[in-house]
Amino acid sequence: GKFKGITRQILPNLIHASRLQDHELTRNILDMGQTIGPHAFIAQETAIMGRKDSTPLLPNIQQLTYIIAGQQDNLSPPRHQAEMHRL
């Protein structure tokens, strides 16, 4: 019963702070949150929280691999990106 408003609360983790005033962008994201609804949101969060850490598998990757993320990414900050690259 507390799903309404969650997308707005997590918005700063989803887009750069300079884009928070971009009303078209934020409206699209908020609309997507409403479209998926609470059941899908809970399923996604449950999957993320229950996902096994794959970090130990990184040294076994034998093919060319790109790590693509933003320099100011809140969900995958540069220190995590650098660690993945090192491994």
PyMOL Python script that loads the backbone (N, CA, C, O; Angstrom):
from pymol import cmd

cmd.read_pdbstr("""\
ATOM      1  N   GLY A   1       0.779  -1.195   0.000  1.00  0.00           N
ATOM      2  CA  GLY A   1       0.000   0.000   0.000  1.00  0.00           C
ATOM      3  C   GLY A   1       0.825   1.267   0.000  1.00  0.00           C
ATOM      4  O   GLY A   1       0.269   2.363   0.057  1.00  0.00           O
ATOM      5  N   LYS A   2       2.161   1.140  -0.064  1.00  0.00           N
ATOM      6  CA  LYS A   2       3.007   2.332  -0.017  1.00  0.00           C
ATOM      7  C   LYS A   2       3.813   2.501  -1.303  1.00  0.00           C
ATOM      8  O   LYS A   2       4.863   3.144  -1.306  1.00  0.00           O
ATOM      9  N   PHE A   3       3.320   1.926  -2.385  1.00  0.00           N
ATOM     10  CA  PHE A   3       4.044   2.010  -3.663  1.00  0.00           C
ATOM     11  C   PHE A   3       4.000   3.412  -4.250  1.00  0.00           C
ATOM     12  O   PHE A   3       4.983   3.886  -4.819  1.00  0.00           O
ATOM     13  N   LYS A   4       2.868   4.066  -4.112  1.00  0.00           N
ATOM     14  CA  LYS A   4       2.714   5.402  -4.702  1.00  0.00           C
ATOM     15  C   LYS A   4       3.799   6.327  -4.153  1.00  0.00           C
ATOM     16  O   LYS A   4       3.935   6.505  -2.942  1.00  0.00           O
ATOM     17  N   GLY A   5       4.551   6.900  -5.058  1.00  0.00           N
ATOM     18  CA  GLY A   5       5.611   7.831  -4.658  1.00  0.00           C
ATOM     19  C   GLY A   5       7.004   7.218  -4.611  1.00  0.00           C
ATOM     20  O   GLY A   5       7.988   7.951  -4.517  1.00  0.00           O
ATOM     21  N   ILE A   6       7.113   5.894  -4.676  1.00  0.00           N
ATOM     22  CA  ILE A   6       8.437   5.268  -4.579  1.00  0.00           C
ATOM     23  C   ILE A   6       9.318   5.661  -5.757  1.00  0.00           C
ATOM     24  O   ILE A   6      10.515   5.888  -5.582  1.00  0.00           O
ATOM     25  N   THR A   7       8.739   5.744  -6.960  1.00  0.00           N
ATOM     26  CA  THR A   7       9.542   6.092  -8.130  1.00  0.00           C
ATOM     27  C   THR A   7      10.131   7.490  -7.968  1.00  0.00           C
ATOM     28  O   THR A   7      11.290   7.722  -8.311  1.00  0.00           O
ATOM     29  N   ARG A   8       9.339   8.412  -7.449  1.00  0.00           N
ATOM     30  CA  ARG A   8       9.847   9.774  -7.224  1.00  0.00           C
ATOM     31  C   ARG A   8      10.975   9.749  -6.188  1.00  0.00           C
ATOM     32  O   ARG A   8      11.932  10.514  -6.307  1.00  0.00           O
ATOM     33  N   GLN A   9      10.880   8.896  -5.188  1.00  0.00           N
ATOM     34  CA  GLN A   9      11.916   8.813  -4.153  1.00  0.00           C
ATOM     35  C   GLN A   9      13.233   8.276  -4.706  1.00  0.00           C
ATOM     36  O   GLN A   9      14.305   8.727  -4.302  1.00  0.00           O
ATOM     37  N   ILE A  10      13.160   7.317  -5.625  1.00  0.00           N
ATOM     38  CA  ILE A  10      14.394   6.717  -6.143  1.00  0.00           C
ATOM     39  C   ILE A  10      14.911   7.422  -7.399  1.00  0.00           C
ATOM     40  O   ILE A  10      15.972   7.068  -7.914  1.00  0.00           O
ATOM     41  N   LEU A  11      14.187   8.397  -7.884  1.00  0.00           N
ATOM     42  CA  LEU A  11      14.561   9.118  -9.100  1.00  0.00           C
ATOM     43  C   LEU A  11      16.005   9.627  -9.070  1.00  0.00           C
ATOM     44  O   LEU A  11      16.689   9.508 -10.086  1.00  0.00           O
ATOM     45  N   PRO A  12      16.510  10.191  -7.958  1.00  0.00           N
ATOM     46  CA  PRO A  12      17.899  10.661  -7.942  1.00  0.00           C
ATOM     47  C   PRO A  12      18.932   9.549  -8.178  1.00  0.00           C
ATOM     48  O   PRO A  12      20.070   9.835  -8.549  1.00  0.00           O
ATOM     49  N   ASN A  13      18.549   8.300  -7.969  1.00  0.00           N
ATOM     50  CA  ASN A  13      19.456   7.186  -8.259  1.00  0.00           C
ATOM     51  C   ASN A  13      19.355   6.733  -9.713  1.00  0.00           C
ATOM     52  O   ASN A  13      20.214   5.995 -10.195  1.00  0.00           O
ATOM     53  N   LEU A  14      18.328   7.167 -10.399  1.00  0.00           N
ATOM     54  CA  LEU A  14      18.090   6.708 -11.759  1.00  0.00           C
ATOM     55  C   LEU A  14      18.640   7.651 -12.823  1.00  0.00           C
ATOM     56  O   LEU A  14      19.037   7.211 -13.902  1.00  0.00           O
ATOM     57  N   ILE A  15      18.664   8.952 -12.519  1.00  0.00           N
ATOM     58  CA  ILE A  15      19.153   9.933 -13.491  1.00  0.00           C
ATOM     59  C   ILE A  15      20.074  10.934 -12.796  1.00  0.00           C
ATOM     60  O   ILE A  15      20.038  11.083 -11.574  1.00  0.00           O
ATOM     61  N   HIS A  16      20.886  11.606 -13.581  1.00  0.00           N
ATOM     62  CA  HIS A  16      21.819  12.599 -13.051  1.00  0.00           C
ATOM     63  C   HIS A  16      21.046  13.766 -12.430  1.00  0.00           C
ATOM     64  O   HIS A  16      19.962  14.121 -12.891  1.00  0.00           O
ATOM     65  N   ALA A  17      21.611  14.346 -11.397  1.00  0.00           N
ATOM     66  CA  ALA A  17      20.957  15.454 -10.686  1.00  0.00           C
ATOM     67  C   ALA A  17      20.606  16.614 -11.614  1.00  0.00           C
ATOM     68  O   ALA A  17      19.603  17.297 -11.408  1.00  0.00           O
ATOM     69  N   SER A  18      21.423  16.831 -12.624  1.00  0.00           N
ATOM     70  CA  SER A  18      21.156  17.936 -13.552  1.00  0.00           C
ATOM     71  C   SER A  18      19.910  17.697 -14.399  1.00  0.00           C
ATOM     72  O   SER A  18      19.404  18.632 -15.021  1.00  0.00           O
ATOM     73  N   ARG A  19      19.404  16.459 -14.436  1.00  0.00           N
ATOM     74  CA  ARG A  19      18.228  16.139 -15.246  1.00  0.00           C
ATOM     75  C   ARG A  19      16.949  16.042 -14.411  1.00  0.00           C
ATOM     76  O   ARG A  19      15.871  15.806 -14.956  1.00  0.00           O
ATOM     77  N   LEU A  20      17.064  16.222 -13.109  1.00  0.00           N
ATOM     78  CA  LEU A  20      15.884  16.098 -12.251  1.00  0.00           C
ATOM     79  C   LEU A  20      14.831  17.166 -12.548  1.00  0.00           C
ATOM     80  O   LEU A  20      13.655  16.976 -12.239  1.00  0.00           O
ATOM     81  N   GLN A  21      15.237  18.272 -13.137  1.00  0.00           N
ATOM     82  CA  GLN A  21      14.287  19.336 -13.482  1.00  0.00           C
ATOM     83  C   GLN A  21      13.760  19.202 -14.909  1.00  0.00           C
ATOM     84  O   GLN A  21      12.973  20.031 -15.365  1.00  0.00           O
ATOM     85  N   ASP A  22      14.198  18.152 -15.612  1.00  0.00           N
ATOM     86  CA  ASP A  22      13.712  17.878 -16.972  1.00  0.00           C
ATOM     87  C   ASP A  22      12.351  17.192 -16.819  1.00  0.00           C
ATOM     88  O   ASP A  22      12.271  15.977 -16.643  1.00  0.00           O
ATOM     89  N   HIS A  23      11.301  17.981 -16.890  1.00  0.00           N
ATOM     90  CA  HIS A  23       9.960  17.476 -16.586  1.00  0.00           C
ATOM     91  C   HIS A  23       9.485  16.409 -17.559  1.00  0.00           C
ATOM     92  O   HIS A  23       8.751  15.504 -17.163  1.00  0.00           O
ATOM     93  N   GLU A  24       9.884  16.494 -18.821  1.00  0.00           N
ATOM     94  CA  GLU A  24       9.489  15.456 -19.778  1.00  0.00           C
ATOM     95  C   GLU A  24      10.150  14.124 -19.418  1.00  0.00           C
ATOM     96  O   GLU A  24       9.490  13.085 -19.416  1.00  0.00           O
ATOM     97  N   LEU A  25      11.440  14.153 -19.117  1.00  0.00           N
ATOM     98  CA  LEU A  25      12.157  12.936 -18.739  1.00  0.00           C
ATOM     99  C   LEU A  25      11.600  12.345 -17.449  1.00  0.00           C
ATOM    100  O   LEU A  25      11.294  11.154 -17.389  1.00  0.00           O
ATOM    101  N   THR A  26      11.468  13.178 -16.419  1.00  0.00           N
ATOM    102  CA  THR A  26      10.984  12.654 -15.146  1.00  0.00           C
ATOM    103  C   THR A  26       9.548  12.148 -15.258  1.00  0.00           C
ATOM    104  O   THR A  26       9.204  11.149 -14.626  1.00  0.00           O
ATOM    105  N   ARG A  27       8.711  12.807 -16.039  1.00  0.00           N
ATOM    106  CA  ARG A  27       7.327  12.352 -16.236  1.00  0.00           C
ATOM    107  C   ARG A  27       7.314  10.980 -16.904  1.00  0.00           C
ATOM    108  O   ARG A  27       6.524  10.115 -16.526  1.00  0.00           O
ATOM    109  N   ASN A  28       8.191  10.772 -17.905  1.00  0.00           N
ATOM    110  CA  ASN A  28       8.273   9.461 -18.564  1.00  0.00           C
ATOM    111  C   ASN A  28       8.672   8.362 -17.584  1.00  0.00           C
ATOM    112  O   ASN A  28       8.111   7.266 -17.609  1.00  0.00           O
ATOM    113  N   ILE A  29       9.636   8.659 -16.728  1.00  0.00           N
ATOM    114  CA  ILE A  29      10.084   7.666 -15.743  1.00  0.00           C
ATOM    115  C   ILE A  29       8.981   7.389 -14.733  1.00  0.00           C
ATOM    116  O   ILE A  29       8.722   6.233 -14.397  1.00  0.00           O
ATOM    117  N   LEU A  30       8.329   8.440 -14.247  1.00  0.00           N
ATOM    118  CA  LEU A  30       7.238   8.261 -13.289  1.00  0.00           C
ATOM    119  C   LEU A  30       6.085   7.472 -13.918  1.00  0.00           C
ATOM    120  O   LEU A  30       5.470   6.628 -13.267  1.00  0.00           O
ATOM    121  N   ASP A  31       5.804   7.757 -15.180  1.00  0.00           N
ATOM    122  CA  ASP A  31       4.754   7.006 -15.875  1.00  0.00           C
ATOM    123  C   ASP A  31       5.126   5.531 -16.004  1.00  0.00           C
ATOM    124  O   ASP A  31       4.271   4.660 -15.842  1.00  0.00           O
ATOM    125  N   MET A  32       6.399   5.245 -16.296  1.00  0.00           N
ATOM    126  CA  MET A  32       6.827   3.848 -16.373  1.00  0.00           C
ATOM    127  C   MET A  32       6.631   3.146 -15.037  1.00  0.00           C
ATOM    128  O   MET A  32       6.206   1.992 -14.991  1.00  0.00           O
ATOM    129  N   GLY A  33       6.943   3.846 -13.951  1.00  0.00           N
ATOM    130  CA  GLY A  33       6.745   3.264 -12.625  1.00  0.00           C
ATOM    131  C   GLY A  33       5.289   2.920 -12.376  1.00  0.00           C
ATOM    132  O   GLY A  33       4.976   1.861 -11.831  1.00  0.00           O
ATOM    133  N   GLN A  34       4.407   3.812 -12.773  1.00  0.00           N
ATOM    134  CA  GLN A  34       2.975   3.552 -12.621  1.00  0.00           C
ATOM    135  C   GLN A  34       2.523   2.392 -13.509  1.00  0.00           C
ATOM    136  O   GLN A  34       1.688   1.581 -13.110  1.00  0.00           O
ATOM    137  N   THR A  35       3.085   2.325 -14.715  1.00  0.00           N
ATOM    138  CA  THR A  35       2.701   1.278 -15.655  1.00  0.00           C
ATOM    139  C   THR A  35       3.084  -0.105 -15.142  1.00  0.00           C
ATOM    140  O   THR A  35       2.283  -1.037 -15.215  1.00  0.00           O
ATOM    141  N   ILE A  36       4.324  -0.247 -14.615  1.00  0.00           N
ATOM    142  CA  ILE A  36       4.725  -1.572 -14.140  1.00  0.00           C
ATOM    143  C   ILE A  36       3.996  -1.948 -12.862  1.00  0.00           C
ATOM    144  O   ILE A  36       3.714  -3.125 -12.634  1.00  0.00           O
ATOM    145  N   GLY A  37       3.690  -0.971 -12.034  1.00  0.00           N
ATOM    146  CA  GLY A  37       2.920  -1.201 -10.819  1.00  0.00           C
ATOM    147  C   GLY A  37       3.712  -1.858  -9.705  1.00  0.00           C
ATOM    148  O   GLY A  37       4.868  -2.240  -9.887  1.00  0.00           O
ATOM    149  N   PRO A  38       3.072  -1.985  -8.544  1.00  0.00           N
ATOM    150  CA  PRO A  38       3.772  -2.486  -7.360  1.00  0.00           C
ATOM    151  C   PRO A  38       4.214  -3.943  -7.458  1.00  0.00           C
ATOM    152  O   PRO A  38       5.276  -4.296  -6.946  1.00  0.00           O
ATOM    153  N   HIS A  39       3.431  -4.786  -8.096  1.00  0.00           N
ATOM    154  CA  HIS A  39       3.795  -6.212  -8.145  1.00  0.00           C
ATOM    155  C   HIS A  39       5.069  -6.428  -8.955  1.00  0.00           C
ATOM    156  O   HIS A  39       5.948  -7.183  -8.541  1.00  0.00           O
ATOM    157  N   ALA A  40       5.172  -5.765 -10.111  1.00  0.00           N
ATOM    158  CA  ALA A  40       6.374  -5.890 -10.932  1.00  0.00           C
ATOM    159  C   ALA A  40       7.569  -5.249 -10.231  1.00  0.00           C
ATOM    160  O   ALA A  40       8.678  -5.780 -10.285  1.00  0.00           O
ATOM    161  N   PHE A  41       7.349  -4.113  -9.576  1.00  0.00           N
ATOM    162  CA  PHE A  41       8.435  -3.455  -8.843  1.00  0.00           C
ATOM    163  C   PHE A  41       8.974  -4.376  -7.756  1.00  0.00           C
ATOM    164  O   PHE A  41      10.187  -4.535  -7.619  1.00  0.00           O
ATOM    165  N   ILE A  42       8.094  -4.972  -6.998  1.00  0.00           N
ATOM    166  CA  ILE A  42       8.515  -5.893  -5.929  1.00  0.00           C
ATOM    167  C   ILE A  42       9.251  -7.092  -6.521  1.00  0.00           C
ATOM    168  O   ILE A  42      10.261  -7.532  -5.973  1.00  0.00           O
ATOM    169  N   ALA A  43       8.750  -7.619  -7.634  1.00  0.00           N
ATOM    170  CA  ALA A  43       9.410  -8.756  -8.281  1.00  0.00           C
ATOM    171  C   ALA A  43      10.823  -8.375  -8.733  1.00  0.00           C
ATOM    172  O   ALA A  43      11.764  -9.148  -8.557  1.00  0.00           O
ATOM    173  N   GLN A  44      10.965  -7.183  -9.315  1.00  0.00           N
ATOM    174  CA  GLN A  44      12.285  -6.728  -9.763  1.00  0.00           C
ATOM    175  C   GLN A  44      13.235  -6.553  -8.576  1.00  0.00           C
ATOM    176  O   GLN A  44      14.376  -7.012  -8.621  1.00  0.00           O
ATOM    177  N   GLU A  45      12.773  -5.901  -7.535  1.00  0.00           N
ATOM    178  CA  GLU A  45      13.620  -5.675  -6.359  1.00  0.00           C
ATOM    179  C   GLU A  45      13.985  -6.993  -5.676  1.00  0.00           C
ATOM    180  O   GLU A  45      15.116  -7.165  -5.224  1.00  0.00           O
ATOM    181  N   THR A  46      13.040  -7.913  -5.601  1.00  0.00           N
ATOM    182  CA  THR A  46      13.303  -9.220  -5.004  1.00  0.00           C
ATOM    183  C   THR A  46      14.363  -9.968  -5.808  1.00  0.00           C
ATOM    184  O   THR A  46      15.257 -10.594  -5.239  1.00  0.00           O
ATOM    185  N   ALA A  47      14.258  -9.898  -7.132  1.00  0.00           N
ATOM    186  CA  ALA A  47      15.241 -10.558  -7.993  1.00  0.00           C
ATOM    187  C   ALA A  47      16.633  -9.959  -7.786  1.00  0.00           C
ATOM    188  O   ALA A  47      17.625 -10.685  -7.714  1.00  0.00           O
ATOM    189  N   ILE A  48      16.699  -8.640  -7.692  1.00  0.00           N
ATOM    190  CA  ILE A  48      17.991  -7.976  -7.487  1.00  0.00           C
ATOM    191  C   ILE A  48      18.583  -8.363  -6.140  1.00  0.00           C
ATOM    192  O   ILE A  48      19.766  -8.690  -6.051  1.00  0.00           O
ATOM    193  N   MET A  49      17.773  -8.328  -5.099  1.00  0.00           N
ATOM    194  CA  MET A  49      18.274  -8.617  -3.754  1.00  0.00           C
ATOM    195  C   MET A  49      18.685 -10.081  -3.604  1.00  0.00           C
ATOM    196  O   MET A  49      19.600 -10.395  -2.843  1.00  0.00           O
ATOM    197  N   GLY A  50      18.015 -10.970  -4.322  1.00  0.00           N
ATOM    198  CA  GLY A  50      18.309 -12.387  -4.204  1.00  0.00           C
ATOM    199  C   GLY A  50      19.339 -12.898  -5.193  1.00  0.00           C
ATOM    200  O   GLY A  50      19.709 -14.072  -5.164  1.00  0.00           O
ATOM    201  N   ARG A  51      19.803 -12.016  -6.068  1.00  0.00           N
ATOM    202  CA  ARG A  51      20.752 -12.422  -7.109  1.00  0.00           C
ATOM    203  C   ARG A  51      22.104 -12.758  -6.492  1.00  0.00           C
ATOM    204  O   ARG A  51      22.620 -12.022  -5.651  1.00  0.00           O
ATOM    205  N   LYS A  52      22.666 -13.877  -6.924  1.00  0.00           N
ATOM    206  CA  LYS A  52      23.972 -14.306  -6.459  1.00  0.00           C
ATOM    207  C   LYS A  52      25.046 -13.351  -6.980  1.00  0.00           C
ATOM    208  O   LYS A  52      24.976 -12.894  -8.121  1.00  0.00           O
ATOM    209  N   ASP A  53      26.019 -13.058  -6.156  1.00  0.00           N
ATOM    210  CA  ASP A  53      27.131 -12.199  -6.562  1.00  0.00           C
ATOM    211  C   ASP A  53      27.964 -12.924  -7.621  1.00  0.00           C
ATOM    212  O   ASP A  53      28.490 -14.007  -7.366  1.00  0.00           O
ATOM    213  N   SER A  54      28.081 -12.332  -8.795  1.00  0.00           N
ATOM    214  CA  SER A  54      28.837 -12.936  -9.892  1.00  0.00           C
ATOM    215  C   SER A  54      30.271 -12.425  -9.978  1.00  0.00           C
ATOM    216  O   SER A  54      31.006 -12.799 -10.892  1.00  0.00           O
ATOM    217  N   THR A  55      30.670 -11.583  -9.046  1.00  0.00           N
ATOM    218  CA  THR A  55      32.016 -11.022  -9.080  1.00  0.00           C
ATOM    219  C   THR A  55      33.102 -12.096  -9.175  1.00  0.00           C
ATOM    220  O   THR A  55      34.058 -11.913  -9.930  1.00  0.00           O
ATOM    221  N   PRO A  56      32.995 -13.209  -8.440  1.00  0.00           N
ATOM    222  CA  PRO A  56      34.044 -14.237  -8.543  1.00  0.00           C
ATOM    223  C   PRO A  56      34.182 -14.841  -9.943  1.00  0.00           C
ATOM    224  O   PRO A  56      35.208 -15.445 -10.256  1.00  0.00           O
ATOM    225  N   LEU A  57      33.167 -14.684 -10.779  1.00  0.00           N
ATOM    226  CA  LEU A  57      33.221 -15.241 -12.133  1.00  0.00           C
ATOM    227  C   LEU A  57      33.967 -14.337 -13.116  1.00  0.00           C
ATOM    228  O   LEU A  57      34.367 -14.796 -14.186  1.00  0.00           O
ATOM    229  N   LEU A  58      34.159 -13.074 -12.776  1.00  0.00           N
ATOM    230  CA  LEU A  58      34.760 -12.121 -13.712  1.00  0.00           C
ATOM    231  C   LEU A  58      36.139 -12.551 -14.226  1.00  0.00           C
ATOM    232  O   LEU A  58      36.398 -12.403 -15.420  1.00  0.00           O
ATOM    233  N   PRO A  59      37.034 -13.077 -13.381  1.00  0.00           N
ATOM    234  CA  PRO A  59      38.344 -13.480 -13.904  1.00  0.00           C
ATOM    235  C   PRO A  59      38.277 -14.608 -14.944  1.00  0.00           C
ATOM    236  O   PRO A  59      39.239 -14.828 -15.679  1.00  0.00           O
ATOM    237  N   ASN A  60      37.164 -15.308 -15.006  1.00  0.00           N
ATOM    238  CA  ASN A  60      37.027 -16.419 -15.949  1.00  0.00           C
ATOM    239  C   ASN A  60      36.540 -15.999 -17.325  1.00  0.00           C
ATOM    240  O   ASN A  60      36.488 -16.829 -18.232  1.00  0.00           O
ATOM    241  N   ILE A  61      36.186 -14.747 -17.505  1.00  0.00           N
ATOM    242  CA  ILE A  61      35.697 -14.275 -18.804  1.00  0.00           C
ATOM    243  C   ILE A  61      36.865 -14.262 -19.784  1.00  0.00           C
ATOM    244  O   ILE A  61      37.884 -13.618 -19.536  1.00  0.00           O
ATOM    245  N   GLN A  62      36.714 -14.971 -20.888  1.00  0.00           N
ATOM    246  CA  GLN A  62      37.795 -15.122 -21.861  1.00  0.00           C
ATOM    247  C   GLN A  62      37.636 -14.236 -23.099  1.00  0.00           C
ATOM    248  O   GLN A  62      38.588 -14.090 -23.866  1.00  0.00           O
ATOM    249  N   GLN A  63      36.479 -13.651 -23.309  1.00  0.00           N
ATOM    250  CA  GLN A  63      36.264 -12.835 -24.495  1.00  0.00           C
ATOM    251  C   GLN A  63      36.314 -11.347 -24.148  1.00  0.00           C
ATOM    252  O   GLN A  63      36.183 -10.943 -22.992  1.00  0.00           O
ATOM    253  N   LEU A  64      36.509 -10.556 -25.196  1.00  0.00           N
ATOM    254  CA  LEU A  64      36.541  -9.113 -25.032  1.00  0.00           C
ATOM    255  C   LEU A  64      35.246  -8.652 -24.377  1.00  0.00           C
ATOM    256  O   LEU A  64      34.156  -9.012 -24.819  1.00  0.00           O
ATOM    257  N   THR A  65      35.367  -7.869 -23.342  1.00  0.00           N
ATOM    258  CA  THR A  65      34.205  -7.425 -22.583  1.00  0.00           C
ATOM    259  C   THR A  65      34.307  -5.926 -22.329  1.00  0.00           C
ATOM    260  O   THR A  65      35.364  -5.421 -21.951  1.00  0.00           O
ATOM    261  N   TYR A  66      33.222  -5.235 -22.536  1.00  0.00           N
ATOM    262  CA  TYR A  66      33.165  -3.804 -22.266  1.00  0.00           C
ATOM    263  C   TYR A  66      32.365  -3.559 -20.995  1.00  0.00           C
ATOM    264  O   TYR A  66      31.339  -4.196 -20.759  1.00  0.00           O
ATOM    265  N   ILE A  67      32.840  -2.646 -20.197  1.00  0.00           N
ATOM    266  CA  ILE A  67      32.105  -2.198 -19.019  1.00  0.00           C
ATOM    267  C   ILE A  67      31.579  -0.817 -19.378  1.00  0.00           C
ATOM    268  O   ILE A  67      32.346   0.130 -19.551  1.00  0.00           O
ATOM    269  N   ILE A  68      30.278  -0.718 -19.486  1.00  0.00           N
ATOM    270  CA  ILE A  68      29.665   0.536 -19.919  1.00  0.00           C
ATOM    271  C   ILE A  68      28.829   1.085 -18.772  1.00  0.00           C
ATOM    272  O   ILE A  68      27.847   0.475 -18.349  1.00  0.00           O
ATOM    273  N   ALA A  69      29.232   2.236 -18.284  1.00  0.00           N
ATOM    274  CA  ALA A  69      28.507   2.881 -17.193  1.00  0.00           C
ATOM    275  C   ALA A  69      28.935   4.338 -17.157  1.00  0.00           C
ATOM    276  O   ALA A  69      29.911   4.729 -17.796  1.00  0.00           O
ATOM    277  N   GLY A  70      28.206   5.120 -16.417  1.00  0.00           N
ATOM    278  CA  GLY A  70      28.491   6.539 -16.337  1.00  0.00           C
ATOM    279  C   GLY A  70      29.488   6.880 -15.245  1.00  0.00           C
ATOM    280  O   GLY A  70      29.591   6.187 -14.232  1.00  0.00           O
ATOM    281  N   GLN A  71      30.217   7.958 -15.472  1.00  0.00           N
ATOM    282  CA  GLN A  71      31.187   8.434 -14.487  1.00  0.00           C
ATOM    283  C   GLN A  71      30.476   8.850 -13.188  1.00  0.00           C
ATOM    284  O   GLN A  71      31.065   8.781 -12.108  1.00  0.00           O
ATOM    285  N   GLN A  72      29.228   9.276 -13.294  1.00  0.00           N
ATOM    286  CA  GLN A  72      28.479   9.724 -12.121  1.00  0.00           C
ATOM    287  C   GLN A  72      27.305   8.799 -11.835  1.00  0.00           C
ATOM    288  O   GLN A  72      26.272   9.233 -11.323  1.00  0.00           O
ATOM    289  N   ASP A  73      27.468   7.532 -12.164  1.00  0.00           N
ATOM    290  CA  ASP A  73      26.424   6.523 -11.974  1.00  0.00           C
ATOM    291  C   ASP A  73      26.300   6.192 -10.486  1.00  0.00           C
ATOM    292  O   ASP A  73      27.264   5.738  -9.870  1.00  0.00           O
ATOM    293  N   ASN A  74      25.134   6.414  -9.916  1.00  0.00           N
ATOM    294  CA  ASN A  74      24.922   6.128  -8.488  1.00  0.00           C
ATOM    295  C   ASN A  74      24.764   4.640  -8.213  1.00  0.00           C
ATOM    296  O   ASN A  74      25.112   4.173  -7.128  1.00  0.00           O
ATOM    297  N   LEU A  75      24.247   3.892  -9.175  1.00  0.00           N
ATOM    298  CA  LEU A  75      24.007   2.462  -8.956  1.00  0.00           C
ATOM    299  C   LEU A  75      25.240   1.615  -9.223  1.00  0.00           C
ATOM    300  O   LEU A  75      25.414   0.563  -8.609  1.00  0.00           O
ATOM    301  N   SER A  76      26.088   2.059 -10.123  1.00  0.00           N
ATOM    302  CA  SER A  76      27.350   1.373 -10.413  1.00  0.00           C
ATOM    303  C   SER A  76      28.447   2.435 -10.462  1.00  0.00           C
ATOM    304  O   SER A  76      28.887   2.832 -11.541  1.00  0.00           O
ATOM    305  N   PRO A  77      28.885   2.892  -9.288  1.00  0.00           N
ATOM    306  CA  PRO A  77      29.842   3.998  -9.249  1.00  0.00           C
ATOM    307  C   PRO A  77      31.201   3.596  -9.835  1.00  0.00           C
ATOM    308  O   PRO A  77      31.506   2.409  -9.957  1.00  0.00           O
ATOM    309  N   PRO A  78      32.005   4.588 -10.191  1.00  0.00           N
ATOM    310  CA  PRO A  78      33.297   4.316 -10.815  1.00  0.00           C
ATOM    311  C   PRO A  78      34.170   3.321 -10.057  1.00  0.00           C
ATOM    312  O   PRO A  78      34.884   2.543 -10.689  1.00  0.00           O
ATOM    313  N   ARG A  79      34.138   3.317  -8.748  1.00  0.00           N
ATOM    314  CA  ARG A  79      34.985   2.373  -7.991  1.00  0.00           C
ATOM    315  C   ARG A  79      34.560   0.924  -8.275  1.00  0.00           C
ATOM    316  O   ARG A  79      35.405   0.031  -8.328  1.00  0.00           O
ATOM    317  N   HIS A  80      33.256   0.693  -8.456  1.00  0.00           N
ATOM    318  CA  HIS A  80      32.786  -0.653  -8.806  1.00  0.00           C
ATOM    319  C   HIS A  80      33.166  -0.998 -10.238  1.00  0.00           C
ATOM    320  O   HIS A  80      33.549  -2.130 -10.530  1.00  0.00           O
ATOM    321  N   GLN A  81      33.059  -0.022 -11.125  1.00  0.00           N
ATOM    322  CA  GLN A  81      33.440  -0.232 -12.515  1.00  0.00           C
ATOM    323  C   GLN A  81      34.931  -0.579 -12.609  1.00  0.00           C
ATOM    324  O   GLN A  81      35.316  -1.477 -13.357  1.00  0.00           O
ATOM    325  N   ALA A  82      35.760   0.133 -11.853  1.00  0.00           N
ATOM    326  CA  ALA A  82      37.200  -0.120 -11.852  1.00  0.00           C
ATOM    327  C   ALA A  82      37.514  -1.509 -11.311  1.00  0.00           C
ATOM    328  O   ALA A  82      38.401  -2.192 -11.823  1.00  0.00           O
ATOM    329  N   GLU A  83      36.798  -1.922 -10.292  1.00  0.00           N
ATOM    330  CA  GLU A  83      37.011  -3.255  -9.717  1.00  0.00           C
ATOM    331  C   GLU A  83      36.638  -4.338 -10.723  1.00  0.00           C
ATOM    332  O   GLU A  83      37.351  -5.332 -10.858  1.00  0.00           O
ATOM    333  N   MET A  84      35.521  -4.152 -11.432  1.00  0.00           N
ATOM    334  CA  MET A  84      35.145  -5.119 -12.471  1.00  0.00           C
ATOM    335  C   MET A  84      36.230  -5.181 -13.544  1.00  0.00           C
ATOM    336  O   MET A  84      36.591  -6.265 -14.000  1.00  0.00           O
ATOM    337  N   HIS A  85      36.748  -4.027 -13.944  1.00  0.00           N
ATOM    338  CA  HIS A  85      37.804  -3.982 -14.955  1.00  0.00           C
ATOM    339  C   HIS A  85      39.047  -4.716 -14.458  1.00  0.00           C
ATOM    340  O   HIS A  85      39.648  -5.488 -15.205  1.00  0.00           O
ATOM    341  N   ARG A  86      39.432  -4.485 -13.222  1.00  0.00           N
ATOM    342  CA  ARG A  86      40.624  -5.127 -12.652  1.00  0.00           C
ATOM    343  C   ARG A  86      40.477  -6.648 -12.671  1.00  0.00           C
ATOM    344  O   ARG A  86      41.419  -7.370 -12.998  1.00  0.00           O
ATOM    345  N   LEU A  87      39.286  -7.120 -12.317  1.00  0.00           N
ATOM    346  CA  LEU A  87      39.054  -8.571 -12.267  1.00  0.00           C
ATOM    347  C   LEU A  87      38.978  -9.178 -13.652  1.00  0.00           C
ATOM    348  O   LEU A  87      38.787 -10.386 -13.787  1.00  0.00           O
TER     349      LEU A  87
END
""", "prot")
cmd.dss("prot")
cmd.show_as("cartoon", "prot")
cmd.util.cbc("prot")
cmd.orient("prot")
